[in-house]
Amino acid sequence: MAGPTTARRGERHGAPAGPSADSDVSEERRGSRLPRLRLPQSGAGRPGRPRRRTLIAGTVLIALLGGFGTWALYGSDWLRAEHVQVHGTDVLTEREVRAAADVPLGAPLASVDTDGITARLGDRLRRIKSVDVTRSWPDTVALTVTERQPVLVVQKGGKFIEVDDRGVRFATVGTAPRAVPRLEMDAADSPSLRRFGIPALNRAAVQVATALPDTVGKDVRVIRVRSYDSITLELTGGRRVEWGSEEHGTEKAKVLGALLKAARDARHFDVSVPSAPAASGS
């Protein structure tokens, strides 16, 4: 009996068969499911280009605005210093302050040197304790002045030198201001003069003057310094106060105020030791 043909034997032993129609169809179906890549056309679909244009336009606009602002501040005639306003003067006149400030009128307001004006006023007018210099747009420089107030005067010949609460001698006047004590320095033979010096003794007198309340200070005519530990006050009505040193000034002032009310007929008061004050009629 004849055996299977060679072709059939090959099929039985797993030999590969040739491609079939069914396999071609399945390959075609699988290929149809793959995504199709599309290359962008030239000049289309570029979102970055409008953004770059907007950025460039914004930069140009900012540059133009900055240039215009700089020109308006410094190059135009719109914002220039044309007026000087002065506030806060008492003894000084507005004309004196304007002259000492020497504000460069006609210059751009933005370029006005406010620190330089402050320095000039402090150097030229020692009565000025502080000054606030501000630009008031569009064309004004405002000067707000605080003047020094005298707490003591020192008589020299027929003139009076005013001394403020910091010990600064800031002005010489022909008439002593009202209700301001006169400083008398009688420490020529005192060891305190050699030990502390005149400036320290002057500061001690200033500390005493600033410690006095208005109700007491208005009656003080002379603050006499004999030494660091011996300061006396001469009041209206021939009254005298032994103050001692400048220490414990606030406490001494309170005690003195109470003594003046309690012993109205007394002429001599001692608050050098504020915990043990004394008053007498002689």
C-alpha positions in Angstrom: 0.0 0.0 0.0 1.4 3.2 -1.0 2.3 5.7 1.8 1.5 9.4 2.0 3.0 11.7 -0.5 6.0 13.9 0.3 3.9 17.0 0.7 1.6 15.4 3.2 4.5 14.0 5.2 5.9 17.5 5.4 2.7 18.8 6.8 2.6 16.1 9.4 6.1 16.8 10.6 5.3 20.6 11.2 7.0 22.0 8.1 5.9 25.6 7.5 3.4 26.1 4.9 3.3 29.0 2.4 1.4 32.3 3.1 -2.3 32.1 2.8 -5.0 34.6 1.9 -6.3 34.7 5.4 -3.0 35.8 6.8 -2.8 38.7 4.3 -6.2 40.0 5.4 -5.4 39.9 9.1 -2.2 41.8 8.5 -4.1 44.4 6.6 -6.6 44.8 9.4 -3.8 45.2 12.0 -2.1 47.9 9.9 -5.3 49.8 9.6 -5.4 50.2 13.5 -1.9 52.0 13.7 -2.0 55.8 14.2 -1.2 57.9 11.2 1.5 60.6 11.8 1.0 63.9 10.0 3.9 66.3 9.6 3.0 70.0 10.2 2.9 72.1 7.1 5.3 75.0 6.8 4.1 78.2 8.7 1.0 76.5 10.2 0.2 75.7 13.9 2.9 77.9 15.6 1.4 79.3 18.8 4.7 80.9 20.0 4.7 83.5 17.3 1.7 85.7 18.6 3.2 85.5 22.1 6.6 86.8 20.9 4.8 89.6 19.1 2.9 90.5 22.3 6.1 90.4 24.4 8.0 92.6 21.9 5.1 95.1 21.8 4.9 95.3 25.6 8.6 95.8 25.9 8.5 98.6 23.4 5.5 100.2 25.2 7.3 100.1 28.6 10.4 101.6 27.1 8.3 104.4 25.5 6.5 105.1 28.8 9.8 105.1 30.8 11.4 107.5 28.3 8.4 109.8 28.5 8.3 109.7 32.3 12.0 110.6 32.4 11.5 113.4 30.0 8.5 114.7 31.9 10.4 114.7 35.2 13.7 116.1 34.0 13.4 117.5 30.5 10.0 119.2 30.4 8.8 122.5 31.8 5.9 120.8 33.6 7.4 119.6 36.9 9.9 122.3 38.0 10.5 123.9 41.4 8.7 127.3 41.2 7.5 127.9 44.8 8.8 127.5 48.3 6.3 127.1 51.2 7.5 127.6 54.8 5.6 126.3 57.8 6.2 126.2 61.6 8.2 129.4 62.1 7.8 131.4 65.3 10.8 133.7 65.8 12.3 133.2 62.4 10.6 134.8 59.3 9.6 132.9 56.2 12.0 135.1 54.2 14.9 134.1 56.4 14.1 130.4 56.0 13.8 130.7 52.2 17.0 132.6 51.9 18.9 130.1 54.0 17.3 127.1 52.2 18.5 128.4 48.8 16.1 126.2 46.8 17.2 126.1 43.1 14.1 127.5 41.6 13.5 126.5 38.0 15.3 123.2 38.4 13.4 119.9 37.9 11.5 119.2 41.1 12.6 115.6 41.0 16.3 116.7 41.2 15.9 119.0 44.2 18.4 117.9 46.8 16.3 117.7 50.0 19.2 116.6 52.1 21.3 119.5 51.0 18.5 121.9 51.9 18.2 120.4 55.3 22.0 120.7 55.9 22.0 124.4 54.7 19.2 125.3 57.1 20.9 123.6 60.0 24.2 125.4 59.3 22.9 128.8 58.6 20.0 129.1 61.1 21.0 127.4 64.4 17.6 128.3 65.8 16.2 125.5 63.6 16.1 122.3 65.6 14.8 120.2 62.7 13.2 120.7 59.3 11.1 118.4 57.1 11.8 119.1 53.4 9.2 117.6 50.9 8.4 117.9 47.3 4.8 119.0 46.7 3.9 118.2 43.1 3.8 119.6 40.6 5.9 122.7 41.4 6.5 123.3 45.2 9.1 122.6 47.8 7.6 122.6 51.3 9.7 123.4 54.4 8.2 122.5 57.8 10.4 124.0 60.5 10.7 123.2 64.2 12.5 125.9 66.2 14.7 125.4 69.2 13.1 126.7 72.4 15.3 128.3 75.1 15.3 126.7 78.6 18.1 129.0 79.9 19.8 132.2 78.9 23.3 133.3 79.6 23.9 137.0 79.9 26.9 138.4 78.2 27.3 142.1 78.3 23.9 143.6 77.3 23.0 140.5 75.3 21.5 137.1 76.1 22.5 133.8 74.7 19.7 131.3 74.4 20.3 127.7 75.4 18.0 124.8 74.4 17.1 121.6 76.2 20.2 119.9 74.6 22.6 122.5 75.9 23.0 124.1 72.5 23.6 127.8 72.5 21.7 128.8 69.3 21.0 132.5 69.3 22.0 135.8 70.8 19.1 138.3 71.5 18.9 141.8 72.9 16.1 141.0 75.3 15.8 137.9 77.5 12.7 135.8 76.6 10.0 135.8 79.3 9.8 133.1 81.9 13.2 131.7 80.9 15.7 131.4 83.8 19.2 133.0 83.6 22.2 130.8 84.2 24.7 132.1 86.6 28.0 130.1 86.8 29.8 130.7 90.2 32.1 127.7 90.1 35.4 129.5 89.5 36.8 128.3 92.9 35.1 124.9 92.9 36.9 121.6 92.5 34.0 120.6 90.3 35.1 123.0 87.7 38.5 121.2 87.4 36.9 117.8 87.6 33.9 118.1 85.3 34.5 121.3 83.3 32.2 124.1 82.3 30.3 122.0 79.6 29.3 119.4 82.2 28.1 122.0 84.7 26.1 123.7 81.9 24.4 120.4 81.1 23.6 120.0 84.8 21.9 123.4 84.8 20.0 122.4 81.7 18.8 119.2 83.3 17.5 121.1 86.3 15.6 123.6 84.1 14.0 120.8 82.0 12.9 118.9 85.1 10.8 121.8 86.4 7.1 121.8 85.6 5.6 124.9 84.1 3.9 125.8 87.3 7.3 126.1 89.0 9.5 127.1 86.1 7.5 130.3 85.4 8.7 131.6 88.9 12.4 130.7 88.5 14.5 133.7 87.7 18.1 132.4 88.2 19.7 128.9 88.2 23.0 129.4 90.0 25.7 126.7 89.8 28.4 126.8 92.4 29.5 123.2 92.0 28.2 119.9 90.6 26.5 119.2 94.0 25.5 122.8 94.8 22.8 124.2 92.4 20.3 126.7 93.7 17.2 128.3 92.2 16.2 131.9 92.8 12.5 132.4 92.5 10.2 135.5 92.4 9.5 137.1 95.8 13.0 136.6 97.0 12.6 132.9 97.5 15.5 130.4 97.2 15.7 126.7 96.6 18.6 124.4 97.5 18.5 121.9 94.7 21.8 120.0 95.2 23.0 118.0 92.2 21.1 117.4 89.0 20.3 113.8 90.1 16.7 112.8 90.9 15.5 115.9 89.1 11.9 114.7 88.5 11.4 113.7 92.1 12.9 117.0 93.4 10.5 118.9 91.1 7.5 117.1 92.5 8.6 117.7 96.1 9.3 121.4 95.4 5.8 121.8 93.9 4.2 120.4 96.9 6.3 122.5 99.3 5.5 125.7 97.5 1.8 125.0 97.9 2.1 123.8 101.5 4.4 126.5 102.8 3.2 129.6 100.9 4.9 132.0 103.3 8.3 130.3 103.3 11.3 131.9 101.7 13.8 129.0 101.8 13.3 125.5 100.5 15.6 122.5 100.5 15.0 119.6 98.2 18.6 118.4 97.8 17.5 115.2 99.6 14.0 114.8 98.2 13.0 112.2 100.8 13.6 114.8 103.6 12.6 118.2 102.2 12.5 121.3 104.3 11.0 124.8 104.2 11.5 127.8 106.4 10.4 131.4 106.6 13.8 133.0 106.6 
